[in-house]
Amino acid sequence: MRFENIFNFMNILFSSLKRLLSNGNVIADFNDIEYRLKICRLCEHKRGDTLKNMKCEICECRIRYKVRLSSSDCPAGKWTALDS
């Protein structure tokens, strides 16, 4: 994993922690998760066919986890964090 990817992941964790401490919602709602997954399934940067194996080749994250965190965003700019 590249340093930049580790740094981005740490930022997502920090943002999620801030949301949790301010009584915000850390987990995206079902509609947002489905919207993000729909985009990721069609993305040229997705690797793997099943949700269990899908991975982003840009940030190297497991897509099934990335789409669930409200503070995460797409590294290709196809969807944004819900708290921005």
N, C-alpha and C positions, 0 to 999 in steps of 0.2 A: 504494500500500500504506500502510495506516495505521501510525502509530508503535507502537501496541499490538501489531499483528501482527509488526512487525519485532522488537520486544522479545521476544515469545513465541518467535519463530524462533531468536533468539540464545540464549535459555535452552535450547532443545532441542539446539542445536549444542554448547553448553557441557556439558550433561549427557552428550551422546554422547562428547565428548572425555574427560570424567572416566571414563566407563565403559571407553573404549578404553585409557586409561593405566593403569587398574587391572585390565587383562586381562579386562574384562567383554565381553559380546556387544553390539555396537552395533546389529546388524541383528536384527530379530525373526525367530523361526523361522517356518517355512512355515505351521503351523497358526494361529499368532497373526495372521499377515498375512491369511490367508484369512478368519478370524473378523472382523477389522477391515473388510476389504473388503465382506464380506456386509452389515455394518451400514451402511457408507457408501453402498452401492448403493441401499439403501432409504430413505436419509435425505432429509428434505425440504429440507435445506440444500445438497445436492449439485447441481452444475451440470455438464452434459455427459453424453453417453451412453456413450462408450467410455472405457476405462481411461486411454487416452492424453490425453483431454480433460477428465476428471473433476476438478472443482475444488470446494473448500469455500467457500461464500459467506460464512461467518463469519470464518475466518482467512485466506482467500484462498490457501491452500496447494494444491498439486497433490496429490491424494489418492494417486496411485501412489507418490509418494515418502514422504509423511507416514506411511502405514501400515507402511512398512518399518523405520523407526527405532524402536528399542525405548524410547527416552526420550520419544517424542512421545505426545500424548494428544488426544482429541477435544475441541474447544472447546465442544461441546454436552453434554459429559459422558457420551457413550454408550459410550466405552471409555477405559481409562486407560493410563498409561505402565507398562511392564513392570518398571521399576525402583523403583516407588513402593510 
